[in-house]
Amino acid sequence: MSDINDKLFEDFAPVSTQEWMRKIEADLKGADFERRLVWRTIEGLKVKPFHRSEDLSPIGYLAAAPGEFPFVRGHQPSGNPWKVRQDLEVGTDYAGANAKARHLAELDVTSICFRLEQEPSVQELYQLLDGLALDRVELNFEAGEHGMELLPLLVNWSHYAKLDPKQIRGSLNFDPLGELLTTGHFYWDSQEASMGNARNMIDKASKLMPNLQVLNVNARHFHNAGASASQELGFGIAMGSEYLSLLGQEGVEPAKLAKHLRFTFAVGSNYFLEIAKFRAARLLWAKVLQAYGVPEQDCWAYLHAETSYWNTTLYDPYVNMLRGTTEAMSAAIAGVDSLTVLPFDAAYAKPGEFSERVARNIQHLLRHEAYFDKVADPAGGSYYVESLTHALAEKAWELFQQVEAQGGFSQAFRAGKIQEQVEEMARQRDMSIATRRENLLGTNQFPNFGERMADKIDWQAHRAPRNRDAQNHEGRPLKIYRGGDAFERLRLNTEEAQRTPLVFMATFGNLAMRRARSTFSSNFFGCAGFAIKDNDNFESPELAAQAALEAGADIVVACSSDDEYGTWVPRLKQALGGKAVVVVAGYPAQWLEAFKAEGIENFIHLKSNVLEELQAYQKMLSIA
């Protein structure tokens, strides 16, 4: 085989980077390489169109295998046995939650999280956990400050159930800094009380339940506030470092804390960047722990991933299945320790049996049919992924160092520095969505015409953080929202109107241009939920106006080539007699002055701010 390979490579001479660049520049015919082929991420990273072995020369961890420091390739020496997690809202029905949890365990769910609204009694906790096979299922709770009371209850329950508490694996999601981030307050409105109780929990867990991670860094909040991947990563690591610092002042040794802390990151739809994000997270956390003197073998991070809430949409919700699938693939390839796939209807309803089953099966397909669990770090060694991991880690480390220079996470948050950066990134992303440089399929691009969702929304099911008194807060909380919120409000306004406006396509002239512009215009106005009537071709503007008025059109869009708009559009406006709004598809520079002199001022085109213009059209039609 070696001889065959040697002969094969003899037939293909090595090609240098300079030769590649000469060929690319020749094919570009004078166009700028950076502008045409180098992709810039929202955090400013430059991603080249091709990568070579020399791109890996600055990277120092490539010799480390899976399971070796700095754990970029994961802390498992072989395989990729991530836990399939599903979260349950408990409410007051502890018996019902128990029955569902036991059923999920039979469906190969290996990690269950109970979301508790209040502290359970001893009897309620026993009822909730009765009969769960904890030798196969990781046990997690999201209970806010009530996590403190859960720890002794869990110890007592384990004795009652005749289980060794040291064998129970899971987490309590106790996160005072995450509470600060989303509400502006610590638990009990006190940093001192929060950290003191965190210290007590770590001490107890270390002695009684060593496999229980009581602290959680919920870096997902940054993502779900519109942050970039580097911000989520850099600020998340800063939160972890803050716990090391604050609890170190409480006498907690860094190595002990590290064993009882996990990170929760969101995973977005930027496929390769998200793979790189989790790999970079392990690298950076190992670097932080090493600086605190933790032995190398203990410098690994437990990473839980949750698919993006920010990306989910109300309209065309089945697209959320596709988003969840690609996001789950990124997380699994990156080697996360556990993964929650949000049900596709999480944006607007309490998930039901069907949506939860689909969410579970996404992970089961990746494990049992695509065999993603068989190989540790399959992306390792890829020039592209390794380069992206390195670049993202460097960008996130810069942010981390900025936070440290500002006095640490809490101080930077109180000063509003973290919020300013996240909010600025969120504004940029909102503008990208408004102008359709960033697409949310079915929401700001290619809407499902005629779809109505207002009567399907369960506002009580929304995942917004609980409200807190804004007075005397430690700092301004982050706004958790979804990228499609503004477009969805726009469309819901249309649904709630007394009648749905009709947009009529006045198509004429050049076949290719009229079809292209009528399709563009239909998608444009469809994003507001307007009714669309497309047409084939009109011989004259007068015939188009007559048909539009007979159809009851509110907006008439002229669709053809720029050259053919000249006299046609003014005649269309005159024939309509002010009974409908005239819109021109495109931005015909040669006719602008003449059109504006005729009172024709509405143009839609690729550079339009779709959101603002649709809001303006709603106002014209007395909808908003």
C-alpha positions in Angstrom: 0.0 0.0 0.0 2.9 2.3 0.8 4.4 1.8 -2.6 1.1 2.6 -4.3 0.7 5.8 -2.3 4.3 6.9 -3.0 3.7 6.4 -6.8 0.4 8.2 -6.5 1.9 11.3 -4.9 4.7 11.3 -7.5 2.1 12.0 -10.1 1.0 15.2 -8.2 3.8 17.7 -7.6 3.4 19.9 -4.5 1.7 23.2 -5.1 2.9 26.2 -3.1 0.6 28.8 -1.5 2.1 31.4 -3.9 1.1 29.3 -6.9 -2.4 28.9 -5.5 -2.6 32.7 -5.0 -1.4 33.4 -8.6 -4.0 31.1 -10.0 -6.8 32.6 -7.8 -5.7 36.2 -8.8 -5.8 35.2 -12.4 -9.3 33.8 -12.1 -10.4 36.9 -10.2 -9.4 39.1 -13.3 -8.3 42.0 -11.2 -11.0 41.8 -8.5 -9.8 42.3 -4.9 -9.0 38.9 -3.2 -9.8 40.2 0.3 -13.2 41.7 -0.7 -14.3 38.8 -2.9 -13.1 35.7 -1.2 -12.2 36.4 2.4 -15.2 36.0 4.8 -15.4 38.2 7.8 -17.3 36.9 10.8 -19.4 39.2 13.0 -16.6 39.4 15.5 -14.1 40.5 12.8 -12.3 37.3 12.2 -11.0 36.9 8.7 -11.6 33.4 7.2 -9.7 32.6 4.1 -11.1 30.5 1.3 -8.4 27.9 1.6 -6.1 26.7 4.3 -2.7 25.0 4.3 -0.4 23.3 6.8 1.6 26.4 7.3 -1.5 28.1 8.8 -1.1 25.8 11.8 2.4 26.9 12.6 1.4 29.3 15.4 -0.7 26.6 17.2 1.0 25.0 20.1 -1.4 22.3 21.2 -1.6 20.1 18.0 0.5 17.3 19.4 -2.0 16.7 22.3 -4.3 13.7 21.8 -7.9 13.5 23.0 -7.9 13.3 26.8 -4.6 15.2 27.1 -3.9 18.7 28.3 -5.1 21.3 27.2 -8.1 19.2 26.3 -8.9 21.0 23.0 -9.8 17.6 21.7 -12.0 16.7 24.7 -11.2 15.0 28.0 -12.2 11.5 26.7 -9.3 9.5 25.4 -11.6 7.7 22.9 -15.1 7.9 21.6 -17.6 10.7 22.0 -20.1 9.6 24.6 -22.1 12.8 25.1 -25.3 12.7 27.2 -28.7 13.2 25.6 -30.4 15.7 27.8 -34.1 16.7 28.0 -35.5 19.3 30.4 -38.8 19.0 32.2 -40.9 21.8 33.6 -42.1 20.4 37.0 -44.6 23.0 38.2 -46.6 21.4 41.0 -47.1 18.0 39.3 -44.2 16.1 40.9 -45.8 12.7 40.2 -46.4 13.6 36.5 -42.8 14.8 36.1 -41.6 11.6 37.7 -43.6 9.5 35.3 -42.3 11.4 32.3 -38.7 11.2 33.5 -38.9 7.5 33.9 -40.4 7.2 30.5 -37.6 9.3 29.0 -35.0 7.1 30.6 -36.5 4.2 28.8 -36.2 6.2 25.5 -32.4 6.4 25.9 -32.4 9.9 27.4 -29.2 9.8 29.5 -29.5 13.2 31.2 -32.7 14.8 32.7 -33.1 18.3 34.0 -36.0 19.2 36.3 -36.9 22.9 36.2 -38.3 23.9 39.6 -40.2 27.0 40.3 -40.0 26.6 44.1 -38.2 24.6 46.7 -39.7 21.2 46.9 -40.5 19.5 50.2 -38.8 16.3 51.2 -41.9 14.3 50.2 -42.2 16.1 46.8 -38.5 15.4 46.0 -39.0 11.8 46.9 -42.0 11.7 44.6 -40.1 13.4 41.8 -37.1 11.0 41.9 -38.9 7.8 42.8 -37.7 4.9 40.7 -35.3 6.8 38.4 -32.4 4.7 37.2 -29.6 7.0 38.3 -27.0 4.5 37.3 -27.9 5.4 33.7 -29.3 8.9 34.0 -27.5 12.1 34.9 -29.7 14.2 37.3 -29.9 18.0 36.9 -31.9 20.7 38.4 -32.6 24.3 37.4 -33.9 25.9 40.6 -32.1 29.2 41.0 -31.3 30.0 44.6 -33.3 27.0 45.7 -30.4 24.8 44.5 -28.9 25.5 47.9 -31.7 23.7 49.7 -31.7 20.9 47.2 -28.3 19.6 48.0 -29.1 18.3 51.6 -32.4 17.0 50.3 -30.6 15.0 47.6 -28.3 13.5 50.2 -31.2 12.5 52.4 -33.1 11.1 49.4 -30.2 9.0 48.3 -30.0 7.4 51.7 -33.8 6.8 51.7 -33.5 5.2 48.2 -30.5 3.1 49.4 -28.2 4.7 46.9 -24.6 5.8 47.4 -24.7 9.6 47.0 -21.1 9.5 45.7 -22.3 7.7 42.6 -25.0 10.3 41.7 -23.9 12.4 38.7 -25.5 15.7 37.7 -25.7 19.4 38.4 -27.7 22.1 40.3 -27.2 25.0 38.0 -26.5 27.4 40.9 -25.3 30.5 39.1 -25.3 33.8 41.0 -23.4 35.6 38.2 -25.9 34.3 35.6 -28.7 35.7 37.8 -26.8 39.0 37.9 -26.5 38.9 34.1 -30.2 38.4 33.4 -31.9 40.3 36.3 -29.3 42.8 37.5 -29.3 41.2 41.0 -27.5 38.4 42.8 -29.4 35.7 44.6 -30.8 37.2 47.8 -29.7 40.6 46.3 -26.2 40.0 47.8 -22.9 39.0 46.4 -21.7 38.0 49.8 -24.6 35.8 50.6 -24.5 34.2 47.1 -20.8 33.4 47.3 -21.0 32.2 50.9 -23.8 29.8 50.0 -21.9 28.7 46.9 -18.9 27.9 49.2 -21.1 25.9 51.5 -22.5 23.9 48.6 -19.1 23.1 47.2 -17.8 22.0 50.6 -20.8 19.7 51.1 -20.8 18.3 47.6 -17.1 17.7 47.8 -17.6 15.5 50.9 -21.0 13.9 50.2 -21.7 14.1 46.4 -18.3 14.5 44.6 -19.9 13.9 41.2 -22.4 16.7 41.5 -21.5 20.0 39.9 -23.2 22.7 41.9 -22.0 25.8 40.0 -22.9 26.5 36.4 -21.6 29.3 34.2 -24.6 30.1 31.9 -22.7 31.6 29.0 -25.7 30.8 26.8 -27.3 34.1 28.1 -24.8 36.1 26.0 -25.7 34.2 22.8 -29.4 34.6 23.5 -28.9 38.4 24.0 -27.4 38.6 20.5 -23.7 38.3 21.3 -21.1 36.9 18.9 -19.4 33.6 19.5 -16.2 35.3 20.7 -18.2 37.4 23.2 -20.1 34.3 24.5 -16.8 32.5 24.9 -14.7 35.4 26.3 -17.3 36.6 28.8 -18.2 33.0 29.7 -14.6 32.3 30.6 -14.5 35.6 32.5 -17.5 34.4 34.6 -15.7 31.2 35.4 -12.6 33.1 36.4 -14.7 35.3 38.6 -16.0 32.3 40.5 -12.4 31.2 41.0 -11.5 34.6 42.4 -14.5 35.3 44.6 -14.8 31.8 46.0 -11.0 31.7 46.5 -11.6 34.6 48.8 -14.0 32.3 50.6 -11.4 29.7 51.0 -12.4 27.4 48.2 -9.4 25.8 46.5 -9.4 26.2 42.6 -9.0 22.5 42.0 -12.0 21.8 44.2 -14.1 24.4 42.6 -13.2 23.2 39.1 -14.6 19.7 39.8 -17.9 21.2 40.8 -18.4 23.7 38.0 -19.8 23.2 34.5 -20.3 25.6 31.5 -23.5 25.9 29.5 -23.0 27.4 26.1 -25.6 27.9 23.4 -24.8 26.5 20.0 -25.8 28.6 17.0 -26.2 27.9 13.3 -22.7 29.0 12.1 -21.7 25.4 11.7 -17.8 25.4 11.8 -17.5 28.5 14.0 -19.6 26.7 16.7 -17.4 23.6 16.5 -14.4 25.8 17.0 -16.1 27.6 19.9 -16.4 24.5 22.1 -12.9 23.4 21.3 -11.6 26.9 22.1 -13.6 26.9 25.4 -11.7 23.8 26.6 -8.4 25.4 25.6 -9.1 28.7 27.4 -10.5 27.2 30.6 -7.5 24.9 30.8 -5.3 28.0 30.5 -7.2 29.7 33.3 -7.1 26.7 35.6 -3.4 26.2 34.9 -2.7 29.8 36.0 -4.5 29.1 39.2 -2.2 26.2 39.9 -4.6 23.3 39.2 -2.8 20.1 38.1 -2.9 19.6 34.4 -4.9 16.4 34.5 -7.8 18.4 36.3 -7.8 21.3 33.9 -10.7 20.2 31.8 -14.1 21.8 31.4 -17.5 20.0 31.5 -19.4 21.6 28.6 -23.1 21.4 28.3 -24.6 22.8 25.1 -28.1 24.0 24.4 -29.3 24.8 20.8 -29.9 28.4 20.1 -33.0 30.1 21.5 -32.0 33.3 19.7 -32.3 31.6 16.3 -35.7 30.1 16.8 -38.6 31.6 15.0 -42.4 31.8 15.5 -43.3 31.6 11.8 -42.4 28.6 9.7 -41.5 26.8 12.9 -40.6 23.5 11.3 -37.4 25.3 10.0 -36.4 25.2 13.7 -36.0 21.4 13.3 -33.3 22.1 10.6 -31.6 24.7 12.8 -31.6 22.3 15.8 -30.2 19.5 13.7 -27.2 21.5 12.3 -26.6 23.0 15.7 -26.7 19.6 17.4 -24.2 18.3 14.8 -21.8 21.2 15.6 -22.0 20.4 19.3 -21.6 16.7 18.9 -18.6 17.0 16.5 -17.0 19.5 19.0 -17.3 16.9 21.7 -19.6 18.4 24.3 -20.4 16.4 27.4 -24.1 16.8 27.2 -26.6 18.4 24.8 -30.1 19.8 25.0 -31.9 20.2 21.7 -34.8 22.7 22.1 -38.1 21.5 20.7 -39.0 23.3 17.5 -42.0 25.1 19.0 -40.1 26.4 22.1 -40.4 30.0 20.8 -44.2 30.1 21.2 -45.7 27.2 23.1 -45.2 24.7 25.8 -43.5 21.8 23.9 -45.7 18.8 23.4 -45.0 15.1 22.9 -44.4 15.5 19.1 -41.9 18.4 19.3 -40.0 16.8 22.3 -39.8 13.5 20.4 -38.3 15.2 17.4 -35.8 17.0 19.6 -34.7 13.7 21.2 -34.5 11.9 17.9 -32.2 14.4 16.4 -29.6 13.3 19.0 -30.5 9.6 18.6 -30.0 9.8 14.9 -26.6 11.4 15.3 -25.6 8.7 17.8 -27.1 5.6 16.5 -27.3 6.1 12.7 -24.6 8.7 12.0 -22.3 7.2 14.6 -21.1 10.6 15.9 -20.4 9.0 19.2 -17.7 6.6 17.9 -14.9 9.1 17.2 -13.3 11.6 19.5 -12.8 15.1 17.9 -13.4 14.1 14.2 -12.6 17.7 13.2 -9.2 17.6 14.8 -6.4 18.2 12.3 -8.6 20.0 9.8 -6.6 23.0 8.7 -9.8 25.1 8.6 -11.2 24.0 12.0 -7.8 24.2 13.8 -7.2 27.7 12.3 -10.7 28.8 13.3 -10.3 27.4 16.8 -7.0 29.3 17.2 -8.4 32.6 15.9 -11.5 32.4 18.0 -9.6 31.5 21.1 -7.3 34.5 20.6 -10.2 36.9 20.1 -12.1 35.6 23.2 -8.9 35.7 25.2 -8.6 39.4 24.3 -12.1 40.0 25.7 -11.3 38.0 28.8 -8.2 40.1 29.4 -10.2 43.3 28.9 -12.7 42.2 31.6 -9.9 41.3 34.0 -8.3 44.7 33.4 -11.7 46.3 34.4 -11.6 44.5 37.8 -13.2 41.2 36.9 -16.6 40.2 35.6 -18.7 41.7 38.5 -17.0 45.0 38.3 -17.1 45.2 34.5 -20.8 44.3 34.7 -21.6 47.0 37.3 -19.8 49.5 35.1 -21.9 48.5 32.1 -18.9 47.5 30.0 -20.0 44.0 29.2 -23.6 45.1 28.4 -22.3 47.8 26.1 -20.3 45.3 24.0 -23.1 42.7 23.8 -25.8 45.3 23.0 -23.6 46.8 20.2 -23.2 43.4 18.7 -26.9 42.8 19.0 -27.6 46.1 17.2 -25.4 45.0 14.4 -27.1 41.7 14.1 -30.5 43.3 14.3 -29.5 45.5 11.4 -28.2 42.6 9.4 -31.5 40.8 9.9 -33.4 44.0 9.0 -31.5 44.4 5.8 -31.4 40.6 5.1 -27.6 40.3 5.2 -28.4 37.6 7.9 -31.3 35.4 6.9 -33.9 33.8 9.2 -35.6 31.5 6.7 -39.4 31.9 6.8 -39.2 35.2 8.8 -37.2 37.8 7.0 -36.7 35.8 3.9 -39.0 33.4 1.9 -42.0 33.6 4.2 -44.8 31.0 4.2 -47.6 33.1 2.6 -50.9 32.9 4.4 -49.4 31.4 7.5 -51.1 32.6 10.7 -49.6 32.1 14.2 -51.3 34.6 16.5 -53.8 32.0 17.8 -51.0 29.4 18.5 -48.9 31.5 20.8 -48.8 30.6 24.5 -47.3 33.7 26.0 -46.8 31.9 29.3 -44.5 29.4 27.7 -41.9 32.0 26.7 -38.4 31.4 28.1 -37.8 35.0 29.2 -36.0 35.4 32.6 -38.1 36.2 35.5 -38.7 39.9 36.2 -37.0 41.6 39.1 -37.4 45.0 40.7 -35.3 47.4 38.6 -34.6 49.6 41.7 -31.3 49.2 43.4 -29.9 46.7 40.9 -26.2 45.9 40.6 -26.2 46.6 36.9 -28.3 46.8 33.8 -29.5 43.2 32.9 -29.0 41.8 29.4 -32.1 41.6 27.2 -32.8 38.0 26.3 -34.7 37.9 23.0 -34.9 36.2 19.6 -33.4 37.6 16.4 -36.8 37.3 14.6 -38.8 39.2 17.3 -39.1 42.4 15.3 -40.3 40.8 12.1 -42.7 38.6 14.0 -44.3 41.6 15.8 -44.7 43.2 12.4 -46.5 40.2 11.1 -48.6 39.7 14.2 -49.8 43.3 13.7 -51.0 42.4 10.3 -52.8 39.3 11.6 -54.6 41.5 14.2 -55.7 44.1 11.6 -59.3 44.2 10.5 -58.3 43.2 7.0 -55.2 41.8 5.4 -53.6 44.3 2.9 -53.3 43.0 -0.7 -50.1 43.6 -2.7 -50.6 43.4 -6.4 -47.7 42.7 -8.8 -48.0 44.8 -12.0 -45.7 42.8 -14.2 -44.7 43.8 -17.7 -41.9 43.8 -20.2 -38.7 41.8 -19.9 -39.7 38.2 -18.9 -36.6 37.5 -16.7 -36.7 40.8 -14.9 -40.4 40.9 -14.3 -40.3 37.4 -12.8 -37.2 38.1 -10.7 -38.7 41.3 -9.3 -42.1 40.0 -8.7 -40.6 37.1 -6.7 -38.4 39.6 -4.8 -41.4 41.8 -4.1 -43.6 38.9 -3.0 -41.0 37.8 -0.5 -40.5 41.4 0.6 -44.1 42.1 1.5 -44.9 38.6 2.5 -42.6 39.1 5.5 -45.2 41.5 6.9 -48.0 39.0 6.3 -49.6 40.9 3.5 -51.6 39.0 0.9 -49.8 38.6 -2.4 -51.4 38.5 -5.9 -48.8 37.7 -8.5 -49.5 38.0 -12.2 -48.0 37.0 -15.5 -47.9 40.1 -17.8 -49.9 43.3 -18.6 -49.9 44.9 -22.0 -50.5 48.4 -20.6 -50.3 50.2 -17.2 -54.0 51.0 -17.6 -54.9 47.3 -17.8 -52.7 46.6 -14.8 -54.4 49.4 -12.8 -57.8 48.2 -13.7 -57.0 44.6 -12.6 -55.4 45.9 -9.4 -58.4 48.0 -8.4 -60.8 45.2 -9.2 -58.8 42.9 -6.9 -59.0 45.5 -4.1 -55.2 46.1 -4.0 -53.7 48.3 -1.3 -50.2 48.3 -2.8 -49.3 47.9 -6.5 -45.7 47.0 -7.4 -44.3 47.7 -10.8 -42.1 44.8 -11.8 -39.9 45.0 -14.9 -36.4 46.1 -16.0 -35.1 49.6 -15.2 -35.1 50.6 -18.8 -38.8 49.9 -19.3 -40.0 51.8 -16.2 -39.8 55.3 -17.9 -43.4 56.2 -18.9 -45.0 53.0 -17.7 -44.8 53.7 -14.0 -46.2 57.3 -14.1 -49.1 56.1 -16.3 -49.7 53.3 -13.7 -49.9 55.9 -10.9 -52.2 58.1 -12.9 -54.5 55.2 -13.7 -54.7 54.1 -10.1 -55.9 57.6 -9.2 -54.5 57.5 -5.7 -56.5 54.5 -4.7 -53.4 52.3 -4.0 -49.8 52.9 -3.1 -47.4 52.6 -6.1 -44.1 50.9 -5.4 -41.3 50.3 -7.9 -39.3 47.1 -7.6 -35.7 48.2 -8.0 -33.9 51.6 -7.8 -33.8 52.9 -11.4 -31.3 55.8 -11.1 -32.1 57.2 -14.5 -35.8 57.8 -13.7 -35.6 58.8 -10.0 -35.9 62.6 -10.5 -38.7 62.2 -13.0 -40.6 59.7 -10.8 -40.2 61.9 -7.6 -41.6 64.8 -9.6 -44.7 62.7 -10.3 -45.0 61.8 -6.6 -43.5 58.3 -7.0 -41.3 57.8 -4.0 -41.5 54.2 -2.9 -38.8 51.8 -4.1 -37.8 48.4 -2.8 -34.5 46.8 -3.6 -31.6 44.7 -2.3 -30.2 47.5 -0.1 -33.5 48.2 1.5 -34.0 48.1 5.3 -36.8 45.6 4.9 -38.0 45.9 8.5 -38.1 49.7 8.6 -39.8 49.9 5.2 -42.5 47.3 6.1 -43.1 49.2 9.3 -43.6 52.4 7.2 -46.0 50.6 4.8 -48.0 49.3 7.8 -48.3 52.9 9.0 -49.5 54.0 5.6 -52.2 51.4 5.7 -53.1 52.3 9.3 -52.0 48.9 10.7 -49.3 49.9 13.1 
